[in-house]
């Protein structure tokens, strides 16, 4: 079992991971806004009081806040960094560069550019790793079936080639593993090819508690089938970006899948992690080496892009929902409705933060230690 990295190392790794991802996210907003002639008053990495910064010739203040958990771009005319409202007292020469005076579709694209920048960054990182390491590939062919496992009861044999799970195509064994891991205790329908014929069977995924290299436990689903060893295949330069994009799409789909499993009660909400868990994982991966840490950056970038697309007020997805409503109604949603929506979104995000923090502290063993002290 590997020792946990020290707290100072975890903090540095988390800031080193989050800072560039937030910068790239906000840069997406900023560049598309400039394309549409929208001015920017502030470009901030981190919140709170400025600890370092400078102003460019366009009047934008580029700054670093003391609280390194996010960032924002405050556009010309915004009442606050969240772009929740526009100032009414702007002179005409300033109003023309204001975010809120632009057509809904321009505001939509400016907001969408942030999450899309994170997906693009993930694709570039993965493409670079594929170019250096090659693309990890494992054919979805059964090499061994564990006796008494869910796969054995479902009738799988060595040589079977998995082609689909619950109707979802399987091209690589890792796709099957990711699909099954999110479904402990579920019944899944699997299609496979044996002797040139396609068959279908239903398997009841077993629950398995695992412990990672740092001693942390978590629950996953297991079928009990094993494939041949993974190898790294060289990727032609023309296939680097498409293959990296395919990887990003699969990871995003896994996140959607995981959220759906939690919402429907098939996966425990205890599996949801928050900032403390992310920081711990960043420190752990950094301690394993540069390549592991860079892989984590790609996954964090996908996660940041995906979460910001959720239709929750206060997130980019909430703004996008308002702009789509404006397009349908041919007029903006009322300021009062937006205000209440943002309040509700803030309350929901705060509740989620508290919930995930409790989960994180539990995964760090705090509650067990308190129980032992009290007992």
C-alpha positions as CSV (number, residue, x, y, z in Angstrom):
1,X,0.0,0.0,0.0
2,X,1.4,3.4,-1.0
3,X,1.5,6.2,1.7
4,X,-0.7,9.2,1.3
5,X,1.2,12.3,0.1
6,X,1.6,15.1,2.7
7,X,-1.0,17.8,2.8
8,X,1.3,20.5,1.4
9,X,2.0,18.3,-1.6
10,X,-1.7,17.7,-2.1
11,X,-2.4,21.4,-2.0
12,X,0.3,22.3,-4.5
13,X,-0.8,19.5,-6.9
14,X,-4.5,20.6,-6.7
15,X,-3.6,24.2,-7.5
16,X,-1.3,23.1,-10.3
17,X,-4.1,21.0,-11.7
18,X,-7.0,23.4,-11.2
19,X,-5.3,26.7,-12.2
20,X,-4.6,25.8,-15.8
21,X,-8.0,24.2,-16.3
22,X,-9.8,27.3,-15.0
23,X,-7.6,29.6,-17.0
24,X,-8.4,27.7,-20.2
25,X,-12.1,27.7,-19.4
26,X,-12.2,31.4,-18.8
27,X,-10.0,32.0,-21.9
28,X,-12.7,30.3,-24.0
29,X,-15.3,32.8,-22.7
30,X,-12.9,35.7,-23.2
31,X,-11.7,34.9,-26.8
32,X,-15.2,34.4,-28.2
33,X,-16.4,37.6,-26.4
34,X,-13.6,39.5,-28.0
35,X,-14.6,38.0,-31.4
36,X,-18.0,39.6,-30.9
37,X,-16.6,42.9,-29.8
38,X,-17.5,42.5,-26.1
39,X,-15.2,44.2,-23.6
40,X,-13.8,42.6,-20.5
41,X,-13.2,44.5,-17.3
42,X,-11.6,41.7,-15.3
43,X,-10.0,38.3,-16.0
44,X,-9.5,36.5,-12.7
45,X,-8.0,33.2,-11.7
46,X,-9.2,32.6,-8.2
47,X,-11.7,34.6,-6.1
48,X,-11.3,37.2,-3.4
49,X,-8.7,39.9,-3.0
50,X,-6.1,40.3,-5.8
51,X,-2.6,39.1,-4.8
52,X,-1.1,39.8,-8.3
53,X,-2.2,41.4,-11.5
54,X,-1.7,43.7,-14.4
55,X,-3.8,45.7,-16.8
56,X,-3.5,45.4,-20.6
57,X,-3.9,48.2,-23.2
58,X,-7.6,47.2,-23.7
59,X,-8.4,48.0,-20.1
60,X,-8.8,44.4,-18.9
61,X,-7.4,43.7,-15.4
62,X,-5.7,40.3,-15.4
63,X,-5.5,39.1,-11.8
64,X,-4.9,36.2,-9.4
65,X,-7.2,36.0,-6.4
66,X,-6.2,34.6,-3.1
67,X,-8.8,31.8,-3.1
68,X,-7.7,29.4,-5.9
69,X,-11.0,27.6,-6.4
70,X,-12.3,28.8,-9.8
71,X,-12.2,32.1,-11.8
72,X,-14.3,34.4,-13.9
73,X,-14.4,37.0,-16.6
74,X,-16.3,40.2,-15.8
75,X,-17.5,41.6,-19.1
76,X,-18.3,45.3,-19.8
77,X,-21.6,46.2,-18.4
78,X,-21.9,43.2,-16.0
79,X,-23.2,44.0,-12.5
80,X,-21.2,41.1,-11.0
81,X,-18.7,38.4,-12.1
82,X,-21.6,35.9,-12.6
83,X,-23.1,38.1,-15.4
84,X,-26.5,38.0,-13.6
85,X,-27.5,41.5,-14.6
86,X,-26.5,44.5,-16.6
87,X,-25.8,48.1,-15.4
88,X,-28.3,50.6,-16.6
89,X,-26.2,53.7,-16.5
90,X,-23.7,52.9,-19.3
91,X,-22.9,55.6,-21.9
92,X,-23.7,54.6,-25.5
93,X,-20.0,54.1,-26.5
94,X,-19.6,51.6,-23.6
95,X,-23.0,50.0,-23.9
96,X,-22.2,48.9,-27.5
97,X,-19.4,46.7,-26.0
98,X,-21.6,45.4,-23.2
99,X,-22.3,41.7,-22.9
100,X,-26.0,42.1,-22.3
101,X,-26.6,44.3,-25.3
102,X,-25.5,41.5,-27.7
103,X,-28.0,39.2,-29.4
104,X,-28.9,36.1,-27.5
105,X,-27.0,33.8,-29.8
106,X,-23.8,35.7,-29.3
107,X,-24.2,35.5,-25.5
108,X,-25.0,31.8,-25.9
109,X,-21.8,31.2,-27.8
110,X,-19.7,33.2,-25.3
111,X,-21.0,31.2,-22.4
112,X,-20.7,27.8,-24.3
113,X,-17.1,28.6,-25.2
114,X,-15.9,28.0,-21.6
115,X,-17.0,24.3,-21.3
116,X,-16.0,23.7,-24.9
117,X,-12.5,25.0,-24.2
118,X,-12.2,22.4,-21.4
119,X,-13.3,19.6,-23.8
120,X,-10.8,20.9,-26.4
121,X,-8.0,21.0,-23.8
122,X,-8.8,17.4,-22.8
123,X,-8.6,16.3,-26.5
124,X,-5.3,18.0,-27.0
125,X,-3.8,16.5,-23.8
126,X,-5.0,13.0,-24.7
127,X,-3.8,13.4,-28.3
128,X,-0.4,14.3,-26.9
129,X,-0.3,11.2,-24.6
130,X,-1.4,9.0,-27.5
131,X,1.4,10.4,-29.6
132,X,4.0,9.7,-26.9
133,X,2.7,6.4,-25.4
134,X,0.3,5.1,-28.1
135,X,-3.4,4.4,-27.6
136,X,-4.1,1.7,-24.9
137,X,-6.2,-1.1,-26.5
138,X,-7.6,-4.3,-25.2
139,X,-9.8,-6.4,-27.5
140,X,-13.2,-7.2,-25.9
141,X,-12.5,-10.9,-26.1
142,X,-13.0,-13.1,-23.1
143,X,-9.7,-14.8,-22.1
144,X,-10.8,-16.3,-18.7
145,X,-14.0,-16.6,-16.8
146,X,-13.9,-16.6,-13.0
147,X,-15.6,-19.7,-11.5
148,X,-18.9,-18.9,-9.8
149,X,-18.9,-15.3,-11.0
150,X,-21.7,-13.4,-12.7
151,X,-20.1,-14.1,-16.1
152,X,-19.9,-17.9,-15.3
153,X,-23.6,-18.0,-14.3
154,X,-24.5,-16.0,-17.5
155,X,-22.8,-18.7,-19.6
156,X,-19.7,-16.9,-20.9
157,X,-16.8,-18.9,-22.3
158,X,-13.2,-18.1,-23.3
159,X,-13.1,-16.8,-26.8
160,X,-16.5,-15.0,-26.7
161,X,-16.2,-11.5,-28.2
162,X,-18.4,-8.9,-26.4
163,X,-20.1,-6.6,-29.0
164,X,-22.7,-4.7,-26.9
165,X,-24.0,-4.1,-23.4
166,X,-27.6,-2.9,-22.9
167,X,-27.5,-2.0,-26.6
168,X,-24.3,0.1,-26.3
169,X,-21.6,-0.9,-28.7
170,X,-18.4,-2.3,-27.2
171,X,-15.1,-1.9,-29.2
172,X,-12.6,-2.2,-26.4
173,X,-12.5,-4.2,-23.1
174,X,-12.1,-0.9,-21.1
175,X,-15.5,0.2,-22.4
176,X,-17.1,-2.9,-20.9
177,X,-15.2,-2.5,-17.7
178,X,-16.4,1.1,-17.3
179,X,-20.0,0.1,-18.1
180,X,-20.0,-2.7,-15.5
181,X,-18.2,-0.8,-12.8
182,X,-21.0,1.7,-12.6
183,X,-23.7,-1.0,-12.2
184,X,-23.0,-3.0,-9.0
185,X,-26.1,-5.2,-8.3
186,X,-27.7,-4.4,-11.7
187,X,-29.0,-6.8,-14.4
188,X,-27.3,-6.0,-17.8
189,X,-28.0,-7.5,-21.2
190,X,-24.8,-8.4,-23.1
191,X,-24.5,-9.4,-26.7
192,X,-21.5,-11.5,-27.8
193,X,-20.2,-13.4,-30.7
194,X,-19.3,-17.1,-30.5
195,X,-18.4,-19.3,-33.4
196,X,-19.6,-16.7,-35.9
197,X,-23.1,-16.4,-34.3
198,X,-24.4,-13.6,-32.1
199,X,-26.0,-14.4,-28.8
200,X,-27.5,-12.4,-26.0
201,X,-27.6,-13.1,-22.3
202,X,-28.5,-11.3,-19.0
203,X,-25.9,-11.1,-16.2
204,X,-26.4,-9.9,-12.7
205,X,-23.4,-7.7,-11.9
206,X,-21.8,-8.6,-8.5
207,X,-20.9,-5.9,-6.0
208,X,-17.3,-5.8,-5.0
209,X,-15.5,-3.5,-2.5
210,X,-12.0,-2.6,-3.6
211,X,-9.1,-0.8,-2.0
212,X,-6.8,1.4,-4.1
213,X,-3.1,1.8,-3.7
214,X,-3.5,4.4,-1.1
215,X,-5.8,2.3,1.1
216,X,-9.1,3.9,0.2
217,X,-12.2,1.6,-0.3
218,X,-14.9,2.0,-2.9
219,X,-17.7,-0.2,-4.4
220,X,-17.8,-1.3,-8.0
221,X,-19.6,-3.8,-10.2
222,X,-17.8,-7.0,-11.4
223,X,-18.7,-9.6,-14.1
224,X,-15.8,-11.9,-13.5
225,X,-14.4,-12.0,-17.0
226,X,-10.8,-11.2,-18.0
227,X,-9.3,-10.2,-21.3
228,X,-5.8,-10.5,-22.7
229,X,-3.2,-7.9,-21.5
230,X,-3.4,-4.3,-22.6
231,X,-1.0,-3.0,-25.1
232,X,-0.3,0.4,-26.6
233,X,-0.9,0.8,-30.3
234,X,0.8,3.5,-32.3
235,X,-1.6,6.1,-33.7
236,X,-1.0,7.8,-37.0
237,X,-0.8,11.6,-36.9
238,X,-4.1,11.8,-38.8
239,X,-5.9,9.7,-36.2
240,X,-4.6,11.4,-33.0
241,X,-7.3,14.1,-32.7
242,X,-10.2,11.9,-33.8
243,X,-9.1,9.1,-31.4
244,X,-8.6,11.6,-28.6
245,X,-12.0,13.1,-29.3
246,X,-13.5,9.6,-29.2
247,X,-11.9,9.0,-25.8
248,X,-13.3,12.4,-24.5
249,X,-16.8,11.5,-25.7
250,X,-16.6,8.1,-23.9
251,X,-15.4,9.7,-20.7
252,X,-18.2,12.2,-20.9
253,X,-20.8,9.5,-21.5
254,X,-19.4,7.6,-18.5
255,X,-20.0,10.7,-16.3
256,X,-23.6,11.0,-17.6
257,X,-24.0,7.3,-16.9
258,X,-22.7,7.7,-13.4
259,X,-25.0,10.6,-12.5
260,X,-27.9,8.7,-13.9
261,X,-27.0,5.6,-11.8
262,X,-26.9,7.9,-8.7
263,X,-30.1,9.7,-9.5
264,X,-32.0,6.4,-10.0
265,X,-30.6,5.0,-6.8
266,X,-28.6,2.2,-8.4
267,X,-25.3,3.7,-7.3
268,X,-24.7,5.1,-3.8
269,X,-24.5,8.8,-3.5
270,X,-21.5,8.2,-1.2
271,X,-19.5,7.8,-4.4
272,X,-19.8,11.5,-5.1
273,X,-16.6,13.4,-4.3
274,X,-16.0,17.1,-3.9
275,X,-13.1,19.5,-3.8
276,X,-11.3,17.7,-0.9
277,X,-11.5,14.4,-2.8
278,X,-10.3,16.1,-6.0
279,X,-7.4,17.6,-4.2
280,X,-6.4,14.2,-2.7
281,X,-6.6,12.5,-6.1
282,X,-4.5,15.2,-7.6
283,X,-1.8,14.7,-4.9
284,X,-1.9,11.0,-5.3
285,X,-1.6,11.1,-9.1
286,X,1.2,13.6,-8.9
287,X,3.1,11.4,-6.5
288,X,2.9,8.6,-9.1
289,X,4.6,10.5,-11.8
290,X,4.2,13.2,-14.5
291,X,2.3,10.9,-17.0
292,X,-0.3,9.9,-14.4
293,X,-0.8,13.5,-13.4
294,X,-1.2,14.6,-17.0
295,X,-3.9,11.9,-17.5
296,X,-5.6,13.3,-14.5
297,X,-5.5,16.8,-16.0
298,X,-7.4,15.5,-19.0
299,X,-10.0,13.8,-16.9
300,X,-10.4,16.9,-14.7
301,X,-10.8,19.1,-17.8
302,X,-13.6,16.8,-19.1
303,X,-15.2,16.9,-15.7
304,X,-15.1,20.7,-15.5
305,X,-16.5,21.1,-19.0
306,X,-19.3,18.6,-18.3
307,X,-20.3,20.0,-14.9
308,X,-20.5,23.5,-16.3
309,X,-23.0,22.4,-19.0
310,X,-25.5,21.1,-16.4
311,X,-28.6,23.3,-16.6
312,X,-28.1,24.7,-13.1
313,X,-28.3,28.5,-12.5
314,X,-24.9,29.9,-11.4
315,X,-23.3,27.4,-13.8
316,X,-22.8,28.0,-17.6
317,X,-25.5,25.6,-18.3
318,X,-28.0,27.7,-16.4
319,X,-27.1,30.8,-18.5
320,X,-27.4,28.7,-21.7
321,X,-30.9,27.6,-20.6
322,X,-32.0,31.2,-20.1
323,X,-30.7,32.2,-23.6
324,X,-32.5,29.3,-25.2
325,X,-35.7,30.4,-23.4
326,X,-35.1,33.9,-24.7
327,X,-34.8,32.6,-28.2
328,X,-38.1,30.7,-27.9
329,X,-40.0,33.5,-26.1
330,X,-38.4,36.3,-28.3
331,X,-37.8,38.2,-25.1
332,X,-35.5,37.8,-22.1
333,X,-36.6,35.9,-19.0
334,X,-37.6,38.5,-16.4
335,X,-35.0,39.7,-14.0
336,X,-37.1,38.6,-11.0
337,X,-37.3,35.1,-12.4
338,X,-33.6,35.0,-13.1
339,X,-32.8,36.3,-9.6
340,X,-34.9,33.6,-7.9
341,X,-33.4,30.9,-10.2
342,X,-29.9,32.0,-9.3
343,X,-30.7,32.0,-5.6
344,X,-32.1,28.4,-6.0
345,X,-29.0,27.4,-8.0
346,X,-26.7,28.9,-5.4
347,X,-28.5,27.0,-2.6
348,X,-28.4,23.8,-4.6
349,X,-24.6,24.1,-5.3
350,X,-24.0,25.0,-1.6
351,X,-26.0,22.0,-0.5
352,X,-24.0,19.8,-2.9
353,X,-20.7,21.2,-1.7
354,X,-21.7,20.5,2.0
355,X,-22.8,16.9,1.0
356,X,-19.6,16.1,-0.9
357,X,-17.5,17.6,1.8
358,X,-19.1,15.2,4.3
359,X,-18.4,12.4,1.9
360,X,-14.8,13.5,1.4
361,X,-14.1,13.7,5.1
362,X,-15.6,10.2,5.5
363,X,-13.3,8.8,2.7
364,X,-10.4,10.4,4.5
365,X,-11.3,8.4,7.6
366,X,-12.2,11.4,9.8
367,X,-15.5,10.0,11.0
368,X,-13.9,6.6,11.9
369,X,-11.2,8.4,13.9
370,X,-13.8,10.5,15.7
371,X,-15.8,7.4,16.5
372,X,-12.8,5.7,18.0
373,X,-11.9,8.8,20.0
374,X,-15.5,9.1,21.4
375,X,-15.8,5.3,22.0
